[in-house]
Amino acid sequence: MKKTLGTYLIEALEAQGVKHVFGIPGVHNLELYRGLAASGIRHVAGRHEQGLGFMADGYARVSGGLGVCFTITGPGLTNIASAMGQALADSVPLLVISSENRRGEISTGKGFLHEMPDQLRLAGLVAGHAQRIDHVEDLPPALERVFRAARAGRPQPAYLEIPRDLLAEDASHLPPASRFAVPELPVPPAAALADAVSRLAAARRPVILAGGGAVRAAAEVCALAERLGAPVVMTVNARGILPPDHPLAVPMSPSLEPVRALIAGADAVLAIGTEFGQTDYDMYVVSDFPQPRGLIRIDIDHDQLQRNLRPELALRGDAGATLAALLKVLPVAAAAGDGPARAAATRSAAFAALTPAMQREVGFLEVIRRTVPGAILVGDSTQPVYAGNLGYGAPSPGSWFNSSTGYGTLGYAVPASTGAGLAAPDRPIVCIVGDGGIQFSLGELAVPRDVGAWSAIVVWNNHGYGEIKSSMIAVDIEPEGVDVGPPDFGHLARAYGYGHCVVDSLESLERAMKDFAARRQIVVVEVRAEAFE
C-alpha cells in the first residue's frame, strides 16, 4: 500500500517521541495531515501561526522536549517568524515544518499562491538551522539534522520546508522510521575542570550567576552553591533554580545596583548558561555590566563563551554534566562562610531599590505563588512581569518565564501558557498579560477551552499601554497611541464559557486565586491596575 512522504513524516515524528503538534491546516499543507489523526500525536489547532509558535515555546520550556509546529507556505512562515525569533533569543527548541510551493514553482515570481521571493532564506534568519528537501530520500537525514540542530548544543528553533508535491509522493521504499541516537552531553577536558576546581576552592567570596541554560541542572547548581557557600544570582529564565527561601538564593536582577555590588565584591564568579544579555544585566541602568573578577563561564555554545564578557576560564559543556564533574573533585568546605549573609543582605537591599509600585507588583505575584501551589506563571510584556523580572522568587525551576526579555514580543502569554499546560496537565497555569498585550493574540483565548486547560488568565487592565505611556511622560513626550481601549473582559470570558472576576486589592486577589486553585477551571481574572499604583 502506498505510503506518502507526509504519512512517513508523521511516523518519524512519533518515533522521536513527539506527543503534540501545534498546527493550522491549509490547502498547501494538507498532506502533512494524512495519517495524523490515526497516530499517537495530539494535534492542537491554534488560531494564528504566531500563536502556534508561542504555544510550542511554552510547551518546550516546561516539558524539556521539542515544540513542533506545522505551517503553510508563505504567510504561515511570516506569521510564525516572531515566535521563532523569541525562541532563538531565549534558546528554546522548536521545530517548524512548513510546506512550500511545488518544485519548479519556488521563487519564480510568477504569482503562485503564497509565493515568496525566498522563503528558506527568511526562515534562516530566525532559526539556527533551516533547510528544504527536494527528494523523498532526503527526508530521513534532514529530520535527523533538524532534530539535532534544535536540541544538540544550545537549544534553538530549526526549520524544515517540503514542497507540497513532494509531500504527496510515494515513500513506501524508505526504511522504517526509528529513533535517532542521542549525542553524548559534552564535558570540558579534565585539565580545564581541574583549573576550575583550583580557582573555586581558593575563593573566599564566590558568587554563582545562573542563566536559562542552567535550568535543567538545578540540583547540581544547588549542590555546588552549598559546597562553596556561594550566593546564586538567577536571571529571569533561571528563577526557581533555588527557591526564594533558600539562604543562598538571590532571585533579583543583576540590573539592580545591590546585586551588582554583590558580584563586584566576589573573588570568583561562576557563570552558568547565561549570555550576559542586556535585558538581564543592563535593563534599568545606564552603564554596561562591569567585568567580574575571576570570571569562569560554563556554556554549551562555543561562541557564547566569549560573547559580551570574556572569561578568565571558559568551560564548554552541558551545564548539568559539567557541574556534576566539578562536584566529583571539588573539596567539601568546612562551613558556608558568609555566603548566606551576603545573599540575605543583597535580597534586602535589592528589594529596597525597587520603586514602591514595583514592590507592590512583586507582592501581587507573591500572593499568587502562595495561594496557588505548584503554579507555573507565564508572562507577557506588562508591568507586574517587569517588576517580577527584577525581584520575584519562583518556587521551582521553569515556573516563571515570559517574553519581556531578549526578543521581547507581545501577545506571548496566552498561547505560551496553553502550551505550558499541555506539558504539565496536572499543574495550574497562571497567565499574566496586559490589556494591551492580550489584544495581540485574542484569538488564542479559544484554545484553552479546546484542550481542557487549568488556567487563570490574569489581565492587568490599565486601559492601554501603561508602561509605554509612563516612558513617554518620563522623557517629556506627549502620550499618543497608548490609550487603546480594552474589550469588556467579562463579556469576552463568557463568550468562551470561562469564569470571570474583578480584582482590586490583594485580599480579592487571594480569594480569586484560592478559588482557582481549588478545582480545574479556566477563569479570566481582571485586575484594576490603578488599585496597585
N, C-alpha and C positions, 0 to 999 in steps of 0.2 A: 504494500500500500504506500502511495506517495506521502512523503513527509516534507512539508515545505521548510524553507530556511527559518521562517518565522516561528514555526512549531518547534524546530530544533533549538532555537534561541530560548524559548520558554523552558525546555527540558534542561538546557545548560544552566540557566539561572537557578532552577530548582536544585540541580546537582551541587551548586555552590552554596546552598543553604539559604537562598533568598526566600523570605517569608512574605514580604509585602512589596508591591509595586505601586507607585503613585503615577497616575496617568489620566489623559483625556483622549479618547479615541476620536479619530478623524478619517476622512477619506484616504489620506496619504499614509496612514499607519495601520490600516485595518488588519494587514497580515501579521502585525505584532500580536494581535488578539486571538488569532486562530489557535485553539488549544489552551488558552489561558484559563477559561472557566473550568476546564476539566483537570487542571493542575492543582497542586497544593499551595499555590501562591495566591494570596489575597490581593485583589486589585482595589485600590482606594481612588475614587474619582474626585479630583479637585474641580474647581470652577474656573481656574485660570492657571496657566503654566507657571507663573511666578509662585503661586500658592503651592503647586506641586513640589517645586524645589525647596521651599521653606518647610513643607511637611517632611520631606525626605531628610532635610537638615536636622530637624528636631528628633526624628526617628534615629538617625545615625548617632547623634550625640548621646542619647540615652541608652540605646541598645549596644553601642560599641561596634556595630556592624556597618554594613553598607546601605545607604539610601539609594534606591533605584527608581528612575523616572522614565516614562515613555512620553515622547512628544512628537508633534508633526513637523513637517518641513517648514522652513521659513519662519512664520510668526511664532510657532511653538518654541523655536530656539531663542528668538529675540525676547520673547516673554519670560523665559526661564533664565536668561542671562544674568539678571540682577541677583537671583538666588545663587547661581553658580559663583558670582563674584563674592558674595558674603561667605560662602563655604570655602572659597580659595583663601580669603583673608583669615578665616578662623580655623583653617586646617581640618575641615570636615570631609569625610569620604563620601562622595556622591558618584553615581554612575548615571549619566544621561544618555539614553538611547533614542536616537531620532531617525525618522525616515528622511530620505532625500528624493528629489525627482528621479525619473528613470535615467539609467545610463544613456548618455547621448543627449540628454536634455539639460544636464547640470551646467550652470553658469554660461549658457549660450546667449542670454539676452533676448530670447525670442518671446518672452512674456508668458511662460508656463505658470500655472497656478502655484503660488507660494515660492516662486523662483527668487533666489538671492544671487548677487554677484559672486560671493564666495562664502558659503555657509560654513565650511570647515574652518576657514581662517578666523571667522568671527568666534566660533566655539573655542578655538585655540587661545584666544585672549583671556578667557575666563576659566580655563581648565588647565590642569597640569599636564594632561596628555589628551590629544584629540586625533582621531583617525577615521577614515572611510574605508570600507571594503568594497571590492568590485567583483569578487568571485565567491561562489559558495564555499570553496575550500579555505577561504581566508578567515572565516568566522571563528573557528576554534582558537587559532593562535592570537587573533585580535582580541577575543574575550579574555584570554589569559593576560595579555598585555594591559588591557584597561583595568582588570581587577587588581593586578599588581601595582599599577600606577596609582590607583585610588587608595590602596591600603598598605603597600610595602613602602617603608620610609615615611616621610612626612605625609599624613593623610591629605587628600585633595580631591577636587572633582576630576572625573575623567569623562570623556565624551566619545561615543561611537555612533557613526551615521551609516545607514544602509539604504541604498537606492530601493525604491518601492517595488520595482520589477524584480529585483534580486530576492526580496523577502518572499516572493511567491514561487521561486524556483525550487526544484526537487533537491532535497538534502538527504535523501534516504541512504546514500552511499557513505555519509560521514560516519566516523566511529561513534559509538555511544558516548553521550556526554558523561564526564566524570569530574570529580572534584580536583581542582588544581592544588598542587603541593604548596604548603605554606612555607615561605622562606624563613630561615632562622633569624631570630632577633639579633641585630648587631650589637656587639660589646666592644669597647675600646681595648687596645692592646694592653698586655699586663704591665708594661713599663709605664704607660700613661696612668693606669689605675694606681700603681704604686706611688707615683708622683702626687696624685690627688690625695691619697691617704696620708702621705707625709705632710702635706700642706694643711689638711683639715685637722689632723691630730695635734699639730703645733698651734692651732688657732686658739685664742683666748676669748674672742668676742665674735664668733661666727654668725652669719645670717644666711638663711636659705631664701631664694626667690623662686617661687613655684609658678609656672605658667600652665596654659592649657595642655601642653604636651606632657604634663606630669599627672593628669587627672586619673589615668588608669594605673598609676603607680602610687596611690595614696598610702597604702600600707608601708611601702618602702620609704616614702618621704617621712612619714611619721616616725618610723623606727630610727632613721638616720638623724632626724631632728632631736629626738630624745637622747640618742647616744652622744651627740655633740653639744647638747644644751643650746641649740640654735633656734631663735625665733624664725617663724616661717611666714614670709610676706606672700600673700596669694593674690595674683592678678584676677581679673574678672572671671575668666574661664576656669580658674583653678580654685575658686571658692568652694569650701567644704572638704578640701583635702585634709585639713584639720578642722574639727568642729569649733564653733566660736567659744566654747568653754574650755578648750584645751589651753593649758598655761603657756604654750609656745605659739599659739595662733595669733597672727596679725592679719585679719581679713579686711585690710584697708588699702586704699590705692597708693602706689608709690608716687602719685602726683602730689600727695599731701606732704607738707614740709616735715612734720614729725616722723613720718615713715622714711623720708629721705635722710633725716638726721640719724635714724637707727642704722641705715645702710652705710652712711658715711663713717659712722663710728666703728664699723666692723673691721677686723683684720683679715678676714677671709669671707668671700661671698660666693656661694654655690648657686648658680642659676640653672634651673632645670626646665627645659622645654618652654622657654619664653623668648620672644623675639625682641624684647625691649622696644616695642612699638609705641608710637605717640599716644594712642588712645588709652594705653595702660599706664604709661610712665610720665607723660607730659601734658595731660589733658587740661588741667586748670592752672598751669603755671607758665610764666613767660620764658623761663630758662630751660635749656635742654637738660635731660637727666645726666648727672655727672658720672664720670667713670669711677666705679667702686675699686677699692684696694683689694688685691688678691683675688681677682675675679676668675672663677672656674666655671666654664659653661658645659652643660650636657645637652646635646640635641641630636636627633636622628638625621637631620639635614646638614650636609657638609657646608653648604653656602650659608645657612642660617647661623652657624657657629661664629662667623666673622662679621655678621651684619649688625649695624648700629653701634655696638660696643665690642671691642676686641678683647678677648680674654687673655690672661697670663697662661692659662692651660685650657685647651679645647679637648673635650671628650666626645667623640662621635659615637653615638649608640642609642639604643632604645632606653627610655628613662627607667622603666622597671628593671630590666636586665642589668643595666649599668649600676643602679643603686644596690641591687642585690649583690653584685660582685664587690662593690665597695664595702658593704656591710660584713662580708665574709672575712675581710682582712683588717678592718678599722678597729683599733683598740676600744674597749669599753671604758668610758670615762667613769671616774670615781663619783662624780656628782655633776648636776646640771649646771653648776656655776650660776652666773647671774642672768642666764637666758630668760627664765620666767619673769624676772623683774624688768628686764629690758622690754620684753613683749608687752607686759601689762602697762608700763609707762607709755609706750608707743600707742597702744589702743586708746588709752585715756586722752592723750594729747591730740591724737588724730581726730577723735570724735569731737573734741572741743573746737577743732579747727574748721569743722563744718558750719555752714550758716544755720541759724535757728530753723529755717524752713527745711533744710536738708536733714537736720536732726529729727524733726517731726516725721519726715518721709521715711527715714530709716526705722523709726519707731512703728510706723504704719506697717512696714514689711515684717518687723519682728512679731507683731500681733498675728499675722498670717502664719509665720513659722511656728509660733506657739500653739495656735488653735487648730492647725491642720497638719497633724503628724504625718511624716513621710511625703509631704507635698513636694512636687517639682515646680519651681517658679520660672516661667518663661516670659521674657520681657521684650518690649518694643523700645523705640526711642521715645521716652516720655519721662516726666520729671521724677517720679519716685524711683524709676530704674536708674536714672543718672545718680541719684543720691545713693541708691543701693550699690552701684558700682564703686562708689567712694568708700562705703563703710558698712555694708551688710555682710553678716557672717552666715553663710549657708551651712546647714547641719550635716550635709554629706556630699561627696563628690558628684558633680553633674546635676545638682539640684538647683542651680542658679545659672542661667545663661540668657543672653539677649543679643539684639542686633545693633546696639548702640556703640559697639567697638568695631575697629577695623573698617570694613566697607561701609557700615552704618546705614543699612536700608530701613525704610519704613514699611509697615504692613506685614512684618515678620511674625509677630507674636501669636496671632490666632492660628494660622496654619502650622507653625512650628510646634505650638503646644498640642495640637491634634496629633502630629507625628510622635511627639514625646509620649502621649498617652497610649498610642498603639504599641510602642516599645515597652511600656510599663503599665499594662492594663489594670493592675491591682493597686496603683498609686493614684491619689488625687492630683490633678494638674491645675495650677493657678496661672492663668494668662493675664499679664499686666500690660495694658495698652492704653494710649491716649485716645480721646475722642476724635482727634485729627488723624492719627496713625491708623486707627481701625478702618477708616474710610478708604484706605489704600487696598484693603482686601475684604470688604464687606461680604462678598460672595462666599468666601470660605467659612463664614458662620454656619453654613448649612452642613458642613462635613462632620462636625462633632455629633450632630443628630444621626447622620448616616452610619457612623461607626459605634454608636452607643457609648460615647465618651463619659468620663467622670471629670468634668471641667467647670471651673469658675472663671468666667471672663470678666476680669476686673477692669472697668473702664474709668480712667482718671479724666473726668469731664471738666475741663476748664474753658470750654466753648471756643476752641480754636487751637492754634499752635502756640501754646502758652510760653514754652521755653524760647521760641524764636522771637516772640513779641518782647519778652524781657531782654533778650540780647539786642534787639533794635533800640529799645529805650536806653539801654546802658551806653550805647555809642551815639546817642542823640540822633537817631533816625526815626522819623515819624512812622509809626506802625502802619503797614499796608499789606494786605493779602494774608493776614494772620487770624482775623476774626471770622473764621469759617464756621457756619452754624452746624451743630451736630444733629443727627436724626433723633427722634423720640425713641430712646433705648428701651422703654417699656413696651411700646408697640412692636419694636424690632424683635425683642425677645419672644413676645407672644406669637409673632408671625412664624417663628421656627419651633414653637412649642416649648420654649425654655422658661424657667423661672426668672423673676426679676425683683430686685430690691434696691433701695437707695440708701447709701451710707453717708453720714455727715459728722461722724465722731468715731473715736477709737472704740467706744462702747458698742455702737451699732455695727461697726466692722467686726468686732469679736462675735457678736450674736450671729451675723450673717455667715461668718466662716465656720462657726461651730455647727450651724445647720447644714452647711455644705458638706462638712466632713462626716456628718452622721450617716449619710446614705449616698449611693451613687446617683448623680443627677447632673444636669447642665443648668447653670444659672448665670445670668448677667448681673453683676454687682456694679451699680452705677455710683461712682464716688463724686460727691460735690467737692471739687478740689479746693474751692475757696475756704472751706471749713478747716483746711490743714495749712493754710498760708500764714 
